């Protein structure tokens, strides 16, 4: 070989060898943290042998002889699969993200420190029952045992290897029970009821008179969309499900009525707050579905229960599937439970045990109020006097930088959030011109900032054996308040509203209120026994989907005025009733309802669109809507065009009238707003204030149709029949930390997708998107479950991603394609079935 060619060959050989070595190092780094799933391990703290069976999806079923060993093993197994996620979550809830990621997360830390989530969790721990504290301790021991075995950063998770590139000195701390409790605050924040609506009203009022603002938050359509509880009221300090209006209810206060004299004036002060407290999920479409059908309406003669909570599209999923089983049930070890858990929290949150099943949707009561405050130095005004603020200083450590000291101030109403952001502080005084004296600050009063006993409720639910024990567990579920549905193996079904829900002295919680007058304080909370509940209703089924719980005309307490508007719940109800007309319901029918993609608003809007005279290519696109059944599958051309028309209609109709923070994002509130406006061709909102002409309804409908065609033809081609909804409406599973790093190779490591998906805002299959951004999916059914109380092994479930949090592990995203296709996998519970399905068996020994 000539000399130059030899040199090239040798260089190429060296490069190939280096590439192979680097690839080998990369593979080793990725796989170094994969957990041991078979054989034996010694685990510190165990008192007896624990067996962990895992099926092909990597879902663990844990068997132990004592409750302490059971939850210790759960902590170990959670850490095996999801420790980085757990570590990240506890830094979020403690306001310590900057210790991991530097100054980029300083704003988030300031907000969380100001609210004091971690401090509330610390105060909760001594309030919990002795058993709960013991279980939390055991769980922490399991996590720490795993940490002790996996000391190097590559042994923990690939994310730590990436983190070391920018924060070499970071080392995770031992796990504590408070780390587990604090995560419940994060969930309460994500499900914090109407706070975004409260801010939105105030922002809208900066541009519009009150009556036009109220038009954007219409009342719940009780005449067309059924509430969860259709009968009953409070009598003699208890909710009676059979009570009818006009019956003797005994002494009571009557329904709470809004008093809004001061609220209209208060809105200007809130203009900057969304930059601090914006909806983390991006819209109003977030919710959940759950329903239960009693045995007389099912093919098996026993109840069926379905649940699919809607949360953000994260990687890995917020849920972790598991079974927790005492080998011999007893008072000391009462658990035989299978369901969805949170990594970092012991117990099962949603699922079933050997006797009952339960599901959650967000009840959405108004449990938070924003108080406008007058502040001077370190005092605040209250009823004509100046009271001292409660002041503390927080020190936030910042990776790669100096610590940041944060002064946190609180009034009697709660922490002052407007201190956190400089732009809020600078703009707030100038926006409070409606007050005789200026408002200087915004404080938050929120039930989740008061210590509670929700952790007790988790273990009580897991062990409950009947309706009475279930309700006792629900009575401990303080925040977030959830609609709880119930079924048992004896054939009973039920519904219970739990939660710490305030009773206000004045006002209805829909607007920010002045804190200095003393008129808007919270008097008490609604007693648990007076919260709505239903047991074995005569119709034989119960449907919840964040719709109104009960008509306020028959109920003496104010839960909220900001429900979801019932489009999903009514569609589920229609599907259940239709199935019952043809016979009885089976598990396949329940799963099919979860996949329903019908757009509940299309039946109102499409006739208006098809009645209009249009010309050119818009007419060809509109032909897609004729004969459309309103379903929104990933391959649907009509759904593509309709949703684009809907997007442009909202933007063109409302953006000109509202400040950016109040722009429509989609969802069923806007369904109701536009539904009413469709009957008023000259409603002022139709007019585009940016033009000299006066636009009407038909002008805006034509404009939206034309803009939709222009957008879709540019993105998907000129032939409307070739448009597919999933080409726009796609899901990318984005890692919660490095998935948005902006560095393509790192995002490739941790993200998965995109996947084309069907559904849309407030379809039952609620794959939501924000009309102001794009069609990409931002929130969705985070899991799906159908429990068969006739044979628990016939139950089905699916997670959004997979059991593992380790990128490139076989179970990192293996359930995602099944989820996209609407498929489920067996939710096994019986030990014999679990053993037969096991692909790996791990024995943990002391």
Buried (B, 14 or more C-beta within 10 A) or exposed (E): EEEEEEEEEEEEEEEEEEEEEEEEEEEEBBEBBBBEBEEEBEBBBBEEBBBBBBBEBBBBBBBBBBBBBBBBBBBBBBBBBBBBBBBBBBBBBBBBBBBBBBBEBBBBBBBBBBBBBBBBBBBBBEEBBEBBBBBBBBBBBBBBBBBEBBEEBBEBBBBBBBBEEEBEEBEBEEBBBBBBBBBBBBBBBBBBBBBBBBBBBBBBBBBBEBEBBBBBBBEBBBEEBBBBBBBBBBBEEBBBBEBEEEEEBEEBEEEBEBBBEBBBBBBBBBBBBBEBBEBEBBBBBBBBBBBBBBBEBBBBEBBBBBBBBBBBBBBBBBBBBBBBBBBEBEEEBBBBBBBBBBBBBBBBBBBBBBBBBBBBBBBBBBBBBBBBBBBEEEBBBBEEEBEEBBEBEBEBEBBEEEEBEBEBBBBBBBBBBBBBBEEBBEBBEEBBEBBEEBBBBBBBBBBBBBBBBBBBBBBBBBBBBBBEBBBBBBBBBBBBBBBBBBBBBBBBBBBBBBBBBBBBBBBBBBBBBBBBBEBBBBEEBBBBEBBBBBBBBEBBBBBBBBBBBBBBEBBBBBBBBBBBBBBBBBBBBBBBEEBBEEEBBBBEBBBBBBBBBBBBBBEBBBEBBBEBEBEEBBEBBBBBBEEBEBBBBBEBBBBBBBBBBBBBBBBBBBBBBBBEBBBBBBBBBBBBBBBBBBEEBEBEBBBBEEEEEEBBBBBBBBBBBBBBBBBBBEEBEEEBEEBBBBBBBBBBBBBBBBBEBEEEEBBEBBBBBBBBBBBBBBBBBBBBBBBBEEBBBBBBBBBBBBBBBBEBBBBBBBBBBBBBBBBBBBBBBBBBEBBBEBBBBBBBBBBEBBBEBBEBBBEBEE
